[in-house]
């Protein structure tokens, strides 16, 4: 079983959290610096052909739901592009629910509202509190390289007065 140079390079890049376009961009910058220093060199450096690189741009996506009835499970969002969860806000008259947040195939959170409230005093990315007659959960600043999703789970039906998600995806 032979492994190609490209496969080895891709594995090393993934291990460092880099994409192929990162390396191509670095190669382009290095070649520009070499060209700038070329007159001082005695022998000319051959032209390096660097393929054109398309740098992904962030695309903001917003989900804004009101009075959403969740009877068992509800997928709040799914993303299959690199991105960042800027905000996720859940408001409901009940704290009888759990939230799951999976990032790059790893479950980052799978907690009940009560567990999230206990954590919120220690984490800047989690805030859970009661506001008048509503239980509010606010998550922010979770990033991923490949994919992410979030699911609400309930044991008995809960109507969420507000489900708001703002995320940036690189496209």
N, C-alpha and C positions, 0 to 999 in steps of 0.2 A: 504494500500500500504506500504509494508515493504521494508526498504533499508538495504542491507547486509553490513557487516563490510568492505568487499572489495570495494564496491561501494562508501562508505563514504571515505575510504582511498584514492581511486583514485580521488575523487572530491577534497579532500584537497591537494593532490599532484598537480593536474592541476592548482588549484588556486595559488600555489606557483611556478608554472612553472617547476615542477619536474616530472620525469618519475619513474616508479616502480623500474627500475634498479638503480636509485640514492639511494633509501632507502635500497635496498639489498646490495649495495656496502658499505653504511654507517654501516649496521649491521655487515658485514664481518669485517670491520676495528675495530669496537667496540669489537667484539668477540676475535679478535687477541690481543687487548690490555688487555682484561680480562684474557686471557690465559697466557700472559706474567707476570701478577701480581698474578696468581693463587698460586705459592709456598708460598707466604706470607699469604694466607688465611688459616683459620683453617679447613673449610669444603670445599671439592672440588666442583667446579661448574660443573653441567652437560654439556656435549658436546652440543653445539648449531649447528644444521645442517643448513647451509646457502646454498641455491641453487646456482649453478654456474651461474655467471652473464656474459652475453655477452655485452661488452661495444662497442657501435657503433663507427666506425672509419670514419673520413671524407673522402669523395670521391669527387675529383675535377672534375667538368664538365665544358667544354668549348663549346660555340657556336660561330662560326666565319663565318659570311655571308658577301658576297660582292655583290654590285649592286642588292639589293633586292627591287623589285617593290611592294609597298603597295598600294592597290587600295581603301581599306576601313578600315579594321582592320587586325592586324597581332599579333599573340601571340609570344612574344619574348622568353619567357621561362615559364615553369610550373614545380613546385616541390611539391611532396607529402611526403617529408621527412624533418625532422628538418635540417636547414641549414643557410647559410649566402651568400648573394649576395656580392661577392668581388668587381666585376666591371661590369658595363653595359655602353657601349659606343655606341652612335648613331651618325652617320655623314651623312648629306644630304645637297643638294643645297637649300633646302627650310626649313623655320622654321614654316611652316604651318602644324603642327601636335601636337598631345597631347600624353602624356604617362600616363598609369595607372599602379600603383604598389600596389598589394594587398598582405597583410601578415596576415596569420592566420584568414582569413575572414574579415579583416579590411582594407579598402582602405587607404593606407599611403600617396599616391600621386595620383592625377588625375589633371594634369596641362598641359597647352600649353607650347611650348618651351619658349615663351616670359615670361610667369609666372615663369618658372623654372630659366630663366636668372635673373629675379628680386630677386628670393630667393637665388640664388647661392652666393651672396655676404655675406649672413648671415649663411649659412650652410656648414659644411665641407663635408657632404655626397652628395652634389649636386654641379655640376659645368656646366654652360652653357655659351658658348662663340662662337664667329665667328672666324674662322681660314681660311684666304684667302677667298675663295668663298663658304666655307662650314660652316654649323651650327652644332656645336658639343654639345652633351649632355653627361655628365659623371655622373653616380650614383655609389655610393659605400657604403659598410658596412651597409647593412640592414639584420637583422637576423629574423628567424621565428622558431617556435616550431613544427608546423604541416604542413603548406603548404604556398606556395607563387606562384604568377604569375605576369607577366607584359604584357601589350598590348599596341601597338601603334595604334592610330586612326588618320585618315586623312580625309579631306573633298573632296580633289581631289588627284589623284594618285601622289605619291612621290617615287622616287627611292633613297633608302639609299645606299650610296657608302660603308658604313661599319656598320654592326651590330655585336657587340662583347659582349659576356657575359661570365663571369667566376664566378662560384658559387661552394661552398662546401656544400655537403649534408652528413648527418650522416647516414650511412648504416650498 
